[in-house]
Amino acid sequence: MVSHARPAVAVDLVILTLLDGALSVLLVRRGEPPFEGKLALPGGFLRVGDGVEDQGEDLDAAAARELEEETGLGVEDVLLEQFSTFGRPGRDPRMRVLSVAYYALVRSDLAKRVRAGGDAAETCWIPVAELREGVLAFDHEDILQVALARMREKVDTSSLAFSLVPETFTIPELRAVYSAVKGEPQDPGNFRRRVTRLIEDGVLEKAPGVRRTASKPAALYRFRSSG
């Protein structure tokens, strides 16, 4: 039987939320080498079994486990999707490591539940726009940028934005999500017409109550349950 080298496999998580109108990413400060003290995306190694009978965990299960270990959140709390794989030689100074990357989108009202875990010395939300080049460990800046590009591609044609607003929300709150993900302001008139189409298509519906604002009460909406 031919013997093949086995690179290690990791999962890395790009965990995003909207805080004060800014798209923010969850970062951990590494508590051990390599890159001890540097900021990094949460993540960890895939658990591999001992042989044919026990080959270890599924990738999605590993991502869900790392999400819970690193943040205290479960898959029922977030949108968790795989988006790319990173395998450049030398990306990890310890060994050859392939990383399967996921993004996890968290509602702002759940962000306060996040807690540090694993080998993290601390956990913090940082606005994506404020991250400087060279701040992140490994190739995590590349992973983050690919995640953002993928989200911009999908936000208009999927339910991705739904995972970044509260259960009930105003039109300006939903528009803020689209603006943050796309990285550019959305015209209020055009966006209101988008919302009208979503209502006509049965995607959105009016929700009870209003949101008190500085000017006048704002109507609340919610996404219609598929069940």
Secondary structure, 3 states (H helix, E strand, C coil): CCCCCCCEEEEEEEEEEEECCEEEEEEEEECCCCCCCCEECCEEECCCCCCCCCCCCCHHHHHHHHHHHHHCCCCCCEEEEEEEEECCCCCCCCCCEEEEEEEEEECHHHHCCCCCCCCEEEEEEEEHHHCCCCCECCCHHHHHHHHHHHHHHHCCCCCHHHHHCCCCECHHHHHHHHHHHHCCCCCHHHHHHHHHHHHHCCCEEEEEEEECCCCCCEEEEEECCCC
